[in-house]
């Protein structure tokens, strides 16, 4: 993936979070992103999430339920 595409995505995510989400939605969005951010940075307050087996209890149940009900799945991320 080109660096410029990644930089554009990060900028769009920042704008989206700052302008479109309320405080509760920002916390839930952070729960979605925490494992990837921790893995990318290695120096994060969420560094514990970088482990392969992220503990399910760390993920908000309401968010998990909403994702399951919406049928949202992430595929195709394996190298």
C-alpha positions in Angstrom: 0.0 0.0 0.0 1.5 3.4 -0.9 2.4 5.7 1.9 0.4 8.6 0.4 -2.8 6.5 0.6 -2.1 5.6 4.2 -1.5 9.3 5.1 -4.7 10.3 3.4 -6.7 7.7 5.3 -5.2 8.8 8.6 -6.1 12.4 7.9 -9.7 11.5 7.0 -10.0 9.4 10.1 -8.8 12.2 12.3 -11.3 14.6 10.6 -14.2 12.1 10.9 -13.5 11.5 14.6 -13.1 15.2 15.4 -16.1 16.4 13.5 -18.6 13.6 13.3 -18.5 11.5 16.5 -19.7 12.4 20.0 -17.6 11.4 23.0 -19.3 8.0 23.5 -18.9 7.2 19.8 -15.2 8.2 19.9 -14.6 5.7 22.8 -16.3 2.9 20.8 -14.4 3.9 17.6 -11.1 3.8 19.6 -12.0 0.2 20.7 -12.2 -0.8 17.1 -8.8 0.8 16.2 -6.8 0.1 19.4 -5.3 -3.3 18.3 -4.1 -1.9 15.0 -2.8 1.3 16.5 -0.9 -0.5 19.2 0.6 -2.9 16.7 1.7 0.0 14.4 3.2 2.2 17.1 4.7 -0.2 19.6 4.8 2.8 22.0 1.2 3.2 23.0 -0.7 3.2 26.2 -2.7 0.4 24.6 0.5 -1.6 23.8 -1.1 -4.6 25.6 -3.6 -4.9 22.8 -0.8 -5.7 20.3 -0.8 -9.3 21.4 -2.4 -11.7 18.9 -5.1 -12.9 21.3 -6.8 -9.7 22.3 -9.0 -10.4 25.3 -12.7 -10.3 24.4 -13.6 -8.7 27.6 -11.6 -5.6 26.6 -14.0 -5.0 23.7 -17.3 -3.3 24.5 -20.1 -5.9 24.3 -22.6 -3.4 22.8 -20.2 -2.6 20.0 -19.6 -6.3 19.3 -23.3 -6.9 19.2 -23.9 -4.0 16.8 -21.1 -5.3 14.5 -22.5 -8.8 14.5 -26.0 -7.6 13.8 -24.8 -5.5 10.9 -22.9 -8.5 9.5 -19.6 -6.6 9.4 -16.6 -8.8 8.9 -12.9 -8.0 8.1 -11.3 -10.2 5.6 -8.3 -10.2 3.3 -5.8 -8.7 5.7 -3.4 -11.6 5.7 -0.1 -10.9 3.8 
